[in-house]
Amino acid sequence: MAVRTIIEPFKIRSVEPIRWTTRQEREELLHRACFNLFLLPAEDVLIDLLTDSGTGAMSTRQWAAMMEGDESYAGSKSFDRLRATVQDIFGYKHVIPTHQGRAAERILFGVMCKKGDAVPNNTHFDTTRANIEFVGAKPVDLLIPEGREPATRHPFKGNMDVAALESLIARQGREKIPLVMLTITNNSGGGQPVSMENARAVSAVCRKHRIPLYFDACRFAENAYFIKLREKGYESKTPKAIAQEMFALGDGCTMSAKKDGLANIGGFLCTNDDALAQQEKNLLILTEGFPTYGGLAGRDLAAIAVGLEEVLEEDYLRYRIVSTAYLGDHLAGQGVPIVQPPGGHAVYLDARAFLPHIACEQFPGVALAAELYLEGGIRSVEIGTLMFGEAAKMDLVRLAIPRRVYTQSHIDYVVEVILEVFKRREQIRGLKLTHEPPFLRHFTARFERL
């Protein structure tokens, strides 16, 4: 018998209660937070889709590994276990642990970049962009045109525009481009995957010009599974084998283990360059910790090692991709504009199409996210004009689904809330910015209704 229902490939053995709030309470909370959902107390959120970073549920194997975590300051056996796992999957010589992905980015760009440099990517995410700008370099997004069109369906909308990369190198000069990055999957562009064909083409350009290629590998397993599903010749390959093939095209990576590491904290930086690794470790010691713990407890290193193995299990990845598509398909079926096709870790609402009467400078994504919280206690995040300023090509609201946390009934509730907001979308008003910091303004910005 062919079973159509995709069930969670795990049993729930521990539960956390969630608290209901009234609409009046949420109205008061929203005003107190100045319409910035980052400033809400988590206990006042019913369904938290703000991020999938560090918000997942760990497995019994991960908790068991944590009990055996080696908390030695130097030479921890938990680090040895993590290094062996990372080298097996990613294949890079040097594995440098960090407390999370942005720390890996800060060290990488701090060592490799200087003022006046340019760093191309399919699309930089917020901390990646900010860390590049902090050292005086320029982040350059080179996404394919289809990736900037939310309603357009394309199997690999995360792909880099290879011709644009060649053109940038010709204009800037190889000496001004210290590295090229590929983000897999492309978070800012709707959680869209990068094909192996595209990664191979980008790698060939980098090899020709002797420019290192680094992967932002936060969601590498989801990207590998999309390749298995959508790219000819990979149907019978395992996600692990696909990931290994892709990483072999590069020279290193940054990784937030809070995503496809299935852990609540942690990350790492990898490279094949001995001299570069030594510089990175020197900076790591200054700000993060010794190279065998990098700002993490031994138990966290152990949890990441197990998580990297579990995230490549096909039963898990099938459930992950199908359950995300379940949300997207139910919304799109009712006419709600989303980024098509649905991504791996999140569904992205197209705020400009959802609220066409709100101009970009009035932050339609922030306004829509606020209404979702007001209507049903759902917390999401804007990815658009607030987050990226003038660089924003779209205004999206990301509904990031934590790993192994919510069930189908939770997602059905999310669909109902969004449809209610969609019915009264013409009544929603834009917002005015009243406070912003110089970097990463979306975390602490404040607004008032127009």
Number of C-alpha atoms within 10 A of each C-alpha: 3 4 5 6 8 12 14 17 12 10 8 10 7 6 7 6 7 12 12 14 15 11 14 10 12 20 17 12 19 19 16 13 18 22 25 23 27 17 16 18 10 14 12 19 21 18 22 21 20 22 19 20 23 21 22 21 17 19 20 10 12 21 16 14 21 20 12 14 20 20 18 14 14 13 14 17 18 27 30 15 15 24 21 15 18 21 15 12 19 23 22 21 16 21 26 22 32 32 23 24 26 21 26 28 25 21 22 25 21 18 15 15 21 19 13 13 22 26 22 23 28 29 27 26 20 18 16 21 22 21 23 24 21 16 18 16 22 21 20 18 20 22 23 19 13 15 28 17 17 23 15 14 14 14 18 24 29 32 31 29 19 20 13 15 22 14 11 18 19 10 10 13 13 17 13 17 23 19 23 22 24 27 29 26 33 31 25 25 27 30 27 30 29 25 25 22 13 17 21 16 17 24 25 17 18 21 14 8 15 14 19 18 24 24 24 24 29 25 25 29 28 27 29 30 28 25 25 20 15 15 15 9 10 18 13 9 13 16 25 21 13 20 23 17 17 20 21 15 20 27 20 25 26 30 27 29 31 24 30 27 30 31 29 20 23 29 28 26 28 26 23 16 14 11 9 15 20 12 15 25 23 16 18 23 15 10 14 20 20 20 21 26 26 27 21 21 21 25 21 28 35 26 30 30 26 24 23 21 17 20 23 23 15 15 15 17 21 18 17 23 18 16 22 20 20 16 20 25 19 16 21 16 9 11 12 19 21 24 26 25 23 24 26 28 28 26 28 30 30 28 28 22 18 22 22 13 15 20 12 20 14 18 23 31 32 28 24 29 25 26 24 20 26 23 16 23 23 24 26 26 25 28 28 27 22 24 23 22 13 10 11 16 16 21 26 31 28 30 26 24 27 22 21 20 14 15 11 13 9 12 18 13 14 20 18 14 19 20 18 13 19 22 10 9 16 13 11 18 17 22 21 14 17 10 12 15 11 5 16 17 16 23 16 16 21 22 20 14 14 9
